[in-house]
Amino acid sequence: MDKVLEVGVSVIMPTYNQASFISRAIKSLLFQTVGNWELIIINDGSTDETSEIVKKFLADPRIKCFKNKSNIGLGACLNKGISHSKSNYVAYLPSDDLYHKNHLESMLSILKENKEAILVYSGIRHHYNKLAEGKIQGFPLQLVQVLHKKTEDKWIERDEFVTDDLYRMFWAKLEAKGCFLATSQISSEWVDHPDQRHKIIQEPIGGLQPYKLKYKVNRPLRFHSTTGNFIDEVEFFKPFRKPAKTKKGGLKVLLVGELAYNSERIYALEEYGHQLYGLWTDSPYWFNTVGPLPFGNVKDIPYENWIEPVKKIKPDVIYALLNWQTVLFAYKILNENPGIPFVWHFKEGPFICLEKGIWKELISLFTKSDGQIYTSPEMKVWFEEFLPEKSSYTMILDGDLPKKEWFTEDVSPLLSEKDGEIHTVVPGRPIGLHPHNVAELAEEKIHLHFYGDFTQGQWKEWINKTEKLAKGYLHTHSNCTQNNWVKEFSQYDAGWLHFFKSENYGELMKANWDDLNYPARMATLAVAGLPMLQRDNSGHIVATQTLAKELEIGLFFKTFKELGNLLRDQTKMRQLRNNIWERRNFFCFDEHVRELTEFFLKVIEKKKMSTETAKTTTHAEVVI
């Protein structure tokens, strides 16, 4: 057993692909005013030059390095480092941060002099030129500013759950055993850069998908950032984890891009008998689901040299989708495509593509693909204004519909039956509903229930103003996942679509995104059997209004007084609820898989015929 150092400190350095930082971090330790430390570097599967750089420092007997075969996560690395430590005092030095020369000395002296203390933290420089004598506002204590007594406690590891909250990961365990003291001296630096772990985790720039991609995680996670909702892939996707059986006649479908919110919908393709493969965008947003998927049996293809493995697989069709974030990726695959029938399915949003300067690539996806899928008839006609000629190989299908498992019968009693007032719900941003509008609703005794704590964090000012104007009529709720949609949302009388006044006057070229879009909440409300509320935009081209009228599932009004009268018409409301319940499967992805398969087969046949025609033409030219 190693002898415990009488004085000194064990410094744990977790590192992953920080070769450009790590020399500076180690040198900051070498410059410390105390020299009886040990540095334990845990190289968490780095693929850059980290190993080569660290080797130059290993001649110092105080420095040791352990390399993981693959990335195991921050918590596991810290636990591994502590298990190798020889001192009763533990400090941390992430490879992108640094110590000032008196850092360890100032903290050790305080911790040794105060027996009741279990942790000491320094002041810290952060965000280039900002200073904090203790905790940085809005953040927990950072690793680089902490020194604590060694205990039997363990850091939370990736298999338990992933979070950017270090307090939940470990500090809370120490706080229960002793007090935390501050040096009040600025002696460390938390270096600000895009690859910081908390930025990879926090929505909306980071999130679950960027985290899994960054650290090459290929299994389901429990994930909770300090800015978002708890995500439990382990439990949520359990119904879709068993591989479905393929059947004779099933297609080999290569999914290209990302799957957005209701990613589990593609399991319905597998259930139908298709064999699925995935070639995913390498820069997803937090809501752009990419592989490895936490369900089903999708076989991923690495992006590097993707053409050769695809040629071996011989997919029947490429199904490229879905939102603007994948346009450039899908465009690249289209141009490098070795001749596989290519279907492009686009949901949102064309105006963002204009703003981002990727319009040319988007139009190329529509003109050069073998088949195109539009989310609404209005969207199809709008896009055709930009295309040189109309395609005969098109389909209309909302690309992000939920799976059938969420269409349960678990209906809740109406709140209005309890208190006699009307209760409406908005699952997500209350787009178009200004605080004074909610006050007008309150005058009609109409409540508004606002779901989504992540969204609420972005709408704090709106919430504060609304609560003052409509006291008692705005209610905020945490996020509700698909498995609870019916039970939770069915208690309300109706649900809000985007509330806006169209100004296109029936002229398609004047249409904007609100006019063309089927918002994701439309399916959410349909699953729960809720009539859909929207401003009456008669005389204008509005996709949601056209569909809601066609299916007889919506309420259209010009004033909130008119809306109040409609919602109090119990006979009308009962009929609307019956209509949406009977027709809600229109919003179920499984209901469209057969039609989608037939479309794939049509596109495949088209590609085959055009290829044979090209061969015949080439042969004829050679003969001549």
GULO-665202 format. One line per 8 residues: number of its first residue (from 1); their letters; for each residue x, z, y of C-alpha. Coordinates in nm, 2 decimals, padded with zeros to 4 digits. Example, Ala and Ser with C-alpha at 12.3 -4.5 7.8 and 13.67 -1.06 7.14 Angstrom:
BEGIN
1	AS	01.23:00.78:-00.45; 01.37:00.71:-00.11
This chain:
BEGIN
1	MDKVLEVG	00.00:00.00:00.00; 00.13:-00.10:00.34; 00.24:00.19:00.57; 00.01:00.24:00.86; 00.19:00.21:01.19; 00.21:00.54:01.38; 00.18:00.35:01.71; 00.09:-00.01:01.78
9	VSVIMPTY	-00.20:-00.24:01.75; -00.31:-00.52:01.52; -00.41:-00.82:01.72; -00.65:-01.06:01.54; -00.65:-01.43:01.65; -00.92:-01.65:01.51; -00.86:-02.02:01.58; -01.02:-02.35:01.50
17	NQASFISR	-00.89:-02.68:01.65; -00.74:-02.51:01.95; -00.39:-02.67:01.93; -00.38:-02.74:02.30; -00.43:-02.37:02.38; -00.27:-02.16:02.11; 00.09:-02.16:02.23; -00.01:-02.01:02.56
25	AIKSLLFQ	-00.22:-01.74:02.39; 00.07:-01.64:02.16; 00.32:-01.64:02.44; 00.09:-01.40:02.64; 00.12:-01.16:02.35; 00.50:-01.20:02.34; 00.52:-01.10:02.70; 00.34:-00.77:02.65
33	TVGNWELI	00.50:-00.45:02.78; 00.45:-00.29:02.44; 00.62:-00.46:02.15; 00.50:-00.28:01.84; 00.21:-00.50:01.77; 00.13:-00.74:01.48; -00.04:-01.07:01.52; -00.27:-01.19:01.24
41	IINDGSTD	-00.37:-01.55:01.29; -00.67:-01.67:01.09; -00.66:-02.05:01.10; -01.02:-02.14:01.02; -00.97:-02.48:00.86; -00.83:-02.65:01.17; -00.77:-03.03:01.13; -00.56:-03.07:01.45
49	ETSEIVKK	-00.19:-02.97:01.50; -00.26:-02.60:01.50; -00.06:-02.54:01.18; 00.25:-02.72:01.31; 00.24:-02.53:01.63; 00.20:-02.19:01.47; 00.49:-02.25:01.24; 00.73:-02.23:01.54
57	FLADPRIK	00.63:-01.87:01.60; 00.64:-01.74:01.24; 01.01:-01.66:01.26; 00.89:-01.35:01.44; 00.82:-01.09:01.16; 00.53:-00.95:01.37; 00.33:-01.28:01.33; 00.15:-01.38:01.02
65	CFKNKSNI	-00.09:-01.67:00.96; -00.36:-01.72:00.70; -00.53:-02.06:00.67; -00.88:-02.11:00.53; -00.95:-02.42:00.32; -01.26:-02.49:00.52; -01.43:-02.33:00.83; -01.60:-02.00:00.74
73	GLGACLNK	-01.70:-01.88:01.09; -01.60:-01.63:01.34; -01.73:-01.31:01.18; -01.57:-01.39:00.84; -01.24:-01.46:01.01; -01.24:-01.14:01.21; -01.32:-00.94:00.89; -01.04:-01.12:00.71
81	GISHSKSN	-00.80:-01.04:00.99; -00.90:-00.67:01.00; -00.86:-00.65:00.62; -00.50:-00.76:00.66; -00.43:-00.53:00.96; -00.19:-00.23:00.93; -00.27:-00.04:01.25; -00.56:00.20:01.32
89	YVAYLPSD	-00.61:00.01:01.65; -00.76:-00.34:01.66; -00.75:-00.59:01.94; -00.85:-00.96:01.96; -00.69:-01.26:02.11; -00.89:-01.58:02.06; -00.65:-01.88:02.07; -00.80:-02.02:02.39
97	DLYHKNHL	-00.77:-01.69:02.58; -00.48:-01.48:02.71; -00.35:-01.14:02.79; -00.17:-01.03:03.11; 00.15:-00.84:03.04; 00.01:-00.49:03.07; -00.31:-00.55:02.87; -00.24:-00.37:02.55
105	ESMLSILK	-00.05:-00.09:02.71; -00.33:-00.01:02.95; -00.59:00.00:02.68; -00.39:00.19:02.42; -00.31:00.47:02.66; -00.68:00.53:02.74; -00.79:00.51:02.38; -00.53:00.75:02.25
113	ENKEAILV	-00.60:01.00:02.53; -00.98:01.01:02.47; -01.07:01.12:02.12; -01.44:01.07:02.18; -01.38:00.70:02.27; -01.40:00.43:02.00; -01.35:00.13:02.22; -01.17:00.04:02.55
121	YSGIRHHY	-01.23:-00.27:02.75; -01.03:-00.43:03.03; -01.14:-00.61:03.34; -01.13:-00.98:03.29; -01.07:-01.31:03.48; -01.33:-01.58:03.39; -01.46:-01.91:03.49; -01.13:-02.01:03.65
129	NKLAEGKI	-01.12:-01.77:03.95; -01.39:-01.51:03.90; -01.32:-01.15:03.82; -01.51:-00.87:03.65; -01.39:-00.51:03.62; -01.59:-00.48:03.30; -01.86:-00.68:03.13; -01.91:-01.03:03.28
137	QGFPLQLV	-02.27:-01.05:03.41; -02.49:-01.22:03.16; -02.25:-01.18:02.87; -02.15:-00.92:02.62; -01.80:-00.78:02.61; -01.56:-01.06:02.52; -01.32:-01.04:02.23; -01.01:-01.08:02.45
145	QVLHKKTE	-01.09:-00.77:02.66; -01.15:-00.53:02.38; -00.94:-00.28:02.18; -01.10:-00.04:01.94; -01.03:00.21:01.66; -01.05:00.06:01.31; -01.36:00.16:01.12; -01.53:00.05:00.79
153	DKWIERDE	-01.77:-00.16:00.99; -01.79:-00.54:00.93; -01.86:-00.82:01.17; -02.18:-01.01:01.09; -02.08:-01.33:00.91; -02.23:-01.68:00.90; -02.42:-01.62:00.57; -02.62:-01.34:00.74
161	FVTDDLYR	-02.69:-01.52:01.07; -02.52:-01.71:01.35; -02.53:-01.58:01.71; -02.32:-01.59:02.03; -02.41:-01.23:02.09; -02.10:-01.03:02.01; -02.30:-00.71:02.07; -02.53:-00.79:01.78
169	MFWAKLEA	-02.24:-00.91:01.57; -02.03:-00.59:01.60; -02.01:-00.39:01.92; -02.35:-00.22:01.85; -02.21:-00.08:01.53; -01.92:00.08:01.72; -02.14:00.20:02.00; -02.32:00.42:01.75
177	KGCFLATS	-02.00:00.60:01.66; -01.84:00.67:02.00; -01.82:00.59:02.37; -01.68:00.28:02.54; -01.44:00.33:02.82; -01.32:00.08:03.09; -00.96:00.04:03.22; -01.11:-00.12:03.53
185	QISSEWVD	-00.78:-00.33:03.54; -00.80:-00.71:03.53; -00.56:-00.77:03.24; -00.71:-01.05:03.03; -00.86:-01.40:03.08; -01.16:-01.56:02.91; -01.08:-01.93:02.96; -01.37:-02.15:03.05
193	HPDQRHKI	-01.39:-02.49:02.87; -01.65:-02.70:02.69; -01.54:-02.60:02.34; -01.60:-02.23:02.37; -01.80:-02.10:02.08; -02.09:-01.96:02.28; -02.14:-02.30:02.45; -02.15:-02.47:02.11
201	IQEPIGGL	-02.43:-02.22:02.01; -02.64:-02.18:02.33; -02.92:-02.42:02.39; -02.98:-02.66:02.56; -02.63:-02.80:02.57; -02.53:-02.65:02.24; -02.76:-02.53:01.96; -02.80:-02.53:01.58
209	QPYKLKYK	-02.72:-02.90:01.53; -02.41:-02.91:01.76; -02.29:-02.59:01.59; -02.33:-02.72:01.23; -02.16:-03.05:01.33; -01.87:-02.88:01.52; -01.78:-02.64:01.24; -01.88:-02.87:00.95
217	VNRPLRFH	-02.15:-02.64:00.81; -02.33:-02.81:00.52; -02.58:-02.54:00.42; -02.90:-02.38:00.57; -02.84:-02.12:00.83; -03.02:-01.83:01.01; -02.94:-01.90:01.37; -03.03:-01.72:01.69
225	STTGNFID	-02.86:-01.79:02.02; -02.91:-01.57:02.33; -03.09:-01.86:02.50; -03.32:-01.98:02.22; -03.55:-01.88:01.94; -03.46:-01.75:01.60; -03.43:-02.04:01.35; -03.44:-01.96:00.98
233	EVEFFKPF	-03.35:-02.28:00.79; -03.32:-02.08:00.46; -03.69:-01.98:00.45; -03.84:-02.26:00.66; -03.72:-02.55:00.45; -03.76:-02.37:00.11; -04.07:-02.58:00.02; -03.87:-02.90:00.07
241	RKPAKTKK	-03.54:-02.80:-00.10; -03.62:-02.91:-00.45; -03.52:-03.28:-00.49; -03.82:-03.50:-00.55; -03.82:-03.74:-00.84; -03.74:-04.10:-00.77; -03.97:-04.36:-00.93; -03.94:-04.72:-01.03
249	GGLKVLLV	-03.98:-04.95:-00.74; -03.86:-04.69:-00.49; -03.63:-04.81:-00.21; -03.28:-04.70:-00.11; -03.33:-04.60:00.25; -03.03:-04.54:00.48; -03.14:-04.31:00.76; -02.93:-04.38:01.08
257	GELAYNSE	-02.93:-04.16:01.39; -03.12:-03.83:01.41; -03.46:-03.69:01.30; -03.57:-03.49:01.61; -03.80:-03.19:01.56; -04.01:-03.23:01.25; -03.72:-03.34:01.04; -03.87:-03.22:00.71
265	RIYALEEY	-04.12:-03.51:00.74; -03.87:-03.75:00.57; -03.90:-03.55:00.25; -04.23:-03.73:00.22; -04.03:-04.05:00.17; -03.84:-03.89:-00.11; -04.17:-03.77:-00.26; -04.30:-04.12:-00.25
273	GHQLYGLW	-04.01:-04.23:-00.47; -03.74:-04.35:-00.22; -03.38:-04.25:-00.24; -03.25:-04.14:00.09; -02.90:-04.16:00.25; -02.79:-04.04:00.59; -02.55:-04.18:00.85; -02.58:-03.94:01.15
281	TDSPYWFN	-02.50:-03.96:01.52; -02.19:-03.75:01.60; -02.32:-03.61:01.93; -02.67:-03.46:01.87; -02.85:-03.24:02.12; -02.98:-02.91:01.99; -03.32:-03.06:01.89; -03.17:-03.37:01.73
289	TVGPLPFG	-03.16:-03.29:01.36; -02.87:-03.45:01.17; -02.72:-03.39:00.83; -02.62:-03.23:00.61; -02.99:-03.15:00.60; -03.11:-02.81:00.47; -03.36:-02.96:00.24; -03.43:-03.25:00.00
297	NVKDIPYE	-03.17:-03.47:-00.16; -03.03:-03.69:00.13; -02.68:-03.81:00.05; -02.47:-03.82:00.36; -02.22:-04.10:00.44; -01.92:-04.02:00.66; -01.91:-04.22:00.98; -01.55:-04.31:00.94
305	NWIEPVKK	-01.52:-04.64:00.74; -01.90:-04.62:00.67; -01.93:-04.99:00.58; -01.75:-04.97:00.25; -01.95:-04.69:00.10; -02.27:-04.85:00.22; -02.18:-05.18:00.05; -02.14:-04.98:-00.27
313	IKPDVIYA	-02.47:-04.80:-00.23; -02.65:-05.13:-00.14; -02.94:-04.98:00.06; -03.26:-05.19:00.07; -03.32:-05.10:00.43; -03.16:-04.92:00.73; -03.42:-04.70:00.91; -03.26:-04.62:01.25
321	LLNWQTVL	-03.43:-04.36:01.47; -03.54:-04.18:01.70; -03.47:-04.07:02.05; -03.25:-04.19:02.34; -02.96:-03.97:02.24; -02.90:-04.20:01.94; -02.93:-04.53:02.11; -02.56:-04.60:02.14
329	FAYKILNE	-02.49:-04.49:01.78; -02.77:-04.70:01.64; -02.66:-05.00:01.85; -02.30:-04.97:01.71; -02.44:-04.96:01.35; -02.66:-05.26:01.42; -02.36:-05.46:01.54; -02.14:-05.36:01.24
337	NPGIPFVW	-02.43:-05.40:00.99; -02.31:-05.59:00.68; -02.64:-05.77:00.64; -02.89:-05.49:00.55; -03.25:-05.52:00.68; -03.25:-05.31:00.99; -03.56:-05.12:01.13; -03.55:-04.96:01.47
345	HFKEGPFI	-03.79:-04.68:01.54; -03.79:-04.54:01.90; -03.99:-04.25:02.04; -03.84:-04.14:02.37; -03.76:-04.21:02.63; -03.70:-04.56:02.79; -03.68:-04.43:03.15; -03.39:-04.19:03.04
353	CLEKGIWK	-03.21:-04.49:02.89; -03.24:-04.66:03.23; -03.10:-04.35:03.40; -02.82:-04.32:03.15; -02.71:-04.68:03.17; -02.79:-04.76:02.81; -03.08:-05.00:02.87; -02.89:-05.31:02.76
361	ELISLFTK	-02.82:-05.14:02.42; -03.18:-05.03:02.38; -03.32:-05.38:02.44; -03.06:-05.52:02.20; -03.20:-05.28:01.93; -03.54:-05.43:01.98; -03.43:-05.79:01.99; -03.17:-05.79:01.72
369	SDGQIYTS	-03.33:-05.56:01.46; -03.53:-05.71:01.18; -03.83:-05.48:01.24; -03.95:-05.25:01.52; -04.17:-04.94:01.52; -04.33:-04.82:01.84; -04.49:-04.48:01.89; -04.81:-04.62:02.07
377	PEMKVWFE	-04.98:-04.95:02.13; -04.92:-04.91:02.50; -04.55:-04.85:02.44; -04.53:-05.17:02.23; -04.70:-05.39:02.50; -04.48:-05.23:02.77; -04.16:-05.31:02.59; -04.27:-05.66:02.52
385	EFLPEKSS	-04.26:-05.73:02.89; -03.88:-05.70:02.87; -03.83:-05.90:02.55; -03.78:-06.28:02.55; -04.03:-06.32:02.27; -04.27:-06.11:02.06; -04.18:-06.00:01.71; -04.42:-06.04:01.42
393	YTMILDGD	-04.25:-05.75:01.24; -04.37:-05.45:01.43; -04.56:-05.13:01.35; -04.72:-04.84:01.54; -04.62:-04.49:01.43; -04.54:-04.17:01.61; -04.19:-04.10:01.48; -04.20:-03.72:01.49
401	LPKKEWFT	-04.52:-03.62:01.31; -04.53:-03.30:01.10; -04.54:-03.28:00.73; -04.86:-03.21:00.53; -04.76:-02.86:00.42; -04.83:-02.74:00.77; -05.19:-02.86:00.76; -05.32:-02.54:00.61
409	EDVSPLLS	-05.68:-02.40:00.61; -05.57:-02.06:00.76; -05.80:-02.07:01.05; -05.83:-01.76:01.29; -06.15:-01.64:01.47; -06.18:-01.76:01.83; -06.07:-01.52:02.10; -06.37:-01.63:02.31
417	EKDGEIHT	-06.61:-01.49:02.05; -06.45:-01.14:02.12; -06.45:-01.13:02.50; -06.69:-01.41:02.61; -06.42:-01.59:02.81; -06.25:-01.92:02.75; -05.89:-01.92:02.61; -05.67:-02.23:02.62
425	VVPGRPIG	-05.32:-02.28:02.50; -05.01:-02.48:02.60; -04.74:-02.50:02.32; -04.44:-02.57:02.54; -04.39:-02.65:02.90; -04.71:-02.63:03.11; -04.64:-02.98:03.26; -04.86:-03.06:03.55
433	LHPHNVAE	-05.02:-02.72:03.57; -04.91:-02.57:03.90; -04.96:-02.20:03.97; -05.26:-02.28:04.20; -05.41:-02.48:03.91; -05.40:-02.17:03.68; -05.56:-01.98:03.96; -05.85:-02.23:03.96
441	LAEEKIHL	-05.88:-02.19:03.59; -05.90:-01.81:03.64; -06.19:-01.86:03.88; -06.37:-02.03:03.59; -06.28:-01.74:03.35; -06.04:-01.97:03.16; -05.72:-01.81:03.02; -05.39:-01.99:02.97
449	HFYGDFTQ	-05.17:-01.89:02.68; -04.81:-02.02:02.73; -04.59:-02.04:02.41; -04.22:-02.07:02.39; -03.98:-01.80:02.51; -03.69:-02.05:02.55; -03.91:-02.26:02.78; -04.03:-01.95:02.96
457	GQWKEWIN	-03.68:-01.86:03.04; -03.66:-02.20:03.23; -04.00:-02.14:03.40; -03.95:-01.78:03.53; -04.03:-01.87:03.89; -04.34:-02.05:03.78; -04.45:-01.76:03.57; -04.39:-01.51:03.85
465	KTEKLAKG	-04.60:-01.71:04.10; -04.87:-01.78:03.85; -04.91:-01.41:03.75; -04.96:-01.32:04.12; -05.22:-01.59:04.17; -05.41:-01.56:03.84; -05.38:-01.19:03.75; -05.48:-01.13:03.39
473	YLHTHSNC	-05.52:-01.50:03.30; -05.17:-01.61:03.21; -05.04:-01.48:02.88; -04.69:-01.56:02.75; -04.60:-01.57:02.38; -04.29:-01.63:02.18; -04.22:-01.95:01.99; -04.46:-02.04:01.71
481	TQNNWVKE	-04.31:-02.25:01.42; -04.50:-02.51:01.21; -04.58:-02.27:00.93; -04.79:-02.06:01.17; -04.95:-02.34:01.38; -05.29:-02.33:01.23; -05.33:-01.95:01.21; -05.19:-01.89:01.57
489	FSQYDAGW	-05.33:-02.18:01.77; -05.68:-02.21:01.60; -05.78:-01.89:01.79; -05.80:-02.09:02.11; -06.09:-02.30:02.24; -05.87:-02.60:02.34; -05.51:-02.70:02.40; -05.34:-02.87:02.69
497	LHFFKSEN	-05.17:-03.21:02.68; -04.95:-03.31:02.97; -05.17:-03.27:03.28; -05.11:-03.55:03.53; -05.28:-03.80:03.75; -05.20:-04.16:03.65; -05.13:-04.41:03.93; -05.10:-04.74:03.74
505	YGELMKAN	-05.46:-04.86:03.80; -05.46:-05.05:03.48; -05.14:-05.24:03.56; -04.89:-05.19:03.28; -04.59:-05.27:03.49; -04.67:-04.96:03.70; -04.69:-04.73:03.40; -04.45:-04.44:03.37
513	WDDLNYPA	-04.35:-04.22:03.08; -04.65:-03.99:03.11; -04.87:-04.30:03.07; -04.70:-04.43:02.76; -04.60:-04.12:02.57; -04.76:-03.93:02.28; -04.62:-03.58:02.35; -04.51:-03.38:02.05
521	RMATLAVA	-04.77:-03.12:02.13; -05.05:-03.37:02.05; -04.97:-03.33:01.67; -04.93:-02.95:01.71; -05.28:-02.92:01.86; -05.42:-03.16:01.60; -05.28:-02.95:01.31; -05.47:-02.65:01.44
529	GLPMLQRD	-05.79:-02.84:01.50; -05.79:-02.80:01.88; -05.97:-03.02:02.12; -05.72:-03.17:02.37; -05.74:-03.12:02.74; -05.63:-03.38:02.99; -05.72:-03.51:03.34; -05.97:-03.79:03.33
537	NSGHIVAT	-05.76:-04.10:03.40; -06.03:-04.36:03.35; -05.93:-04.69:03.50; -05.56:-04.63:03.41; -05.36:-04.71:03.11; -05.28:-04.38:02.95; -05.19:-04.37:02.58; -05.30:-04.01:02.51
545	QTLAKELE	-05.64:-04.07:02.67; -05.70:-04.39:02.48; -05.62:-04.23:02.14; -05.82:-03.91:02.22; -06.12:-04.12:02.31; -06.08:-04.34:02.00; -06.07:-04.04:01.77; -06.32:-03.84:01.98
553	IGLFFKTF	-06.09:-03.53:02.00; -06.04:-03.48:02.38; -06.20:-03.33:02.69; -06.16:-03.53:03.01; -06.23:-03.38:03.35; -06.16:-03.44:03.72; -06.21:-03.08:03.85; -06.16:-02.74:03.70
561	KELGNLLR	-06.52:-02.65:03.76; -06.62:-02.95:03.55; -06.38:-02.84:03.28; -06.53:-02.49:03.28; -06.88:-02.64:03.23; -06.75:-02.86:02.94; -06.57:-02.57:02.77; -06.89:-02.35:02.79
569	DQTKMRQL	-07.10:-02.63:02.62; -07.09:-02.47:02.28; -07.26:-02.76:02.11; -07.01:-03.01:02.25; -06.72:-02.79:02.17; -06.84:-02.74:01.81; -06.86:-03.11:01.76; -06.52:-03.17:01.91
577	RNNIWERR	-06.36:-02.91:01.68; -06.53:-03.07:01.38; -06.40:-03.42:01.49; -06.04:-03.31:01.52; -06.05:-03.11:01.20; -06.18:-03.42:01.01; -05.93:-03.65:01.17; -05.62:-03.43:01.20
585	NFFCFDEH	-05.45:-03.61:00.91; -05.40:-03.90:01.14; -05.12:-03.68:01.28; -04.97:-03.61:00.94; -04.65:-03.81:00.85; -04.74:-03.81:00.48; -05.05:-04.01:00.56; -04.84:-04.30:00.69
593	VRELTEFF	-04.57:-04.32:00.43; -04.74:-04.59:00.22; -04.79:-04.80:00.54; -04.43:-04.74:00.64; -04.31:-04.84:00.29; -04.51:-05.16:00.31; -04.36:-05.23:00.65; -04.01:-05.18:00.50
601	LKVIEKKK	-04.09:-05.43:00.22; -04.22:-05.68:00.47; -03.90:-05.66:00.67; -03.68:-05.68:00.35; -03.86:-05.99:00.25; -03.82:-06.14:00.59; -03.44:-06.07:00.58; -03.42:-06.22:00.24
609	MSTETAKT	-03.59:-06.54:00.34; -03.38:-06.58:00.66; -03.06:-06.52:00.46; -03.16:-06.79:00.20; -03.26:-07.03:00.48; -02.92:-06.97:00.65; -02.74:-07.04:00.32; -02.94:-07.36:00.26
617	TTHAEVVI	-02.87:-07.48:00.62; -02.50:-07.41:00.58; -02.49:-07.59:00.24; -02.67:-07.89:00.39; -02.42:-07.91:00.68; -02.13:-07.90:00.43; -02.28:-08.19:00.23; -02.34:-08.40:00.54
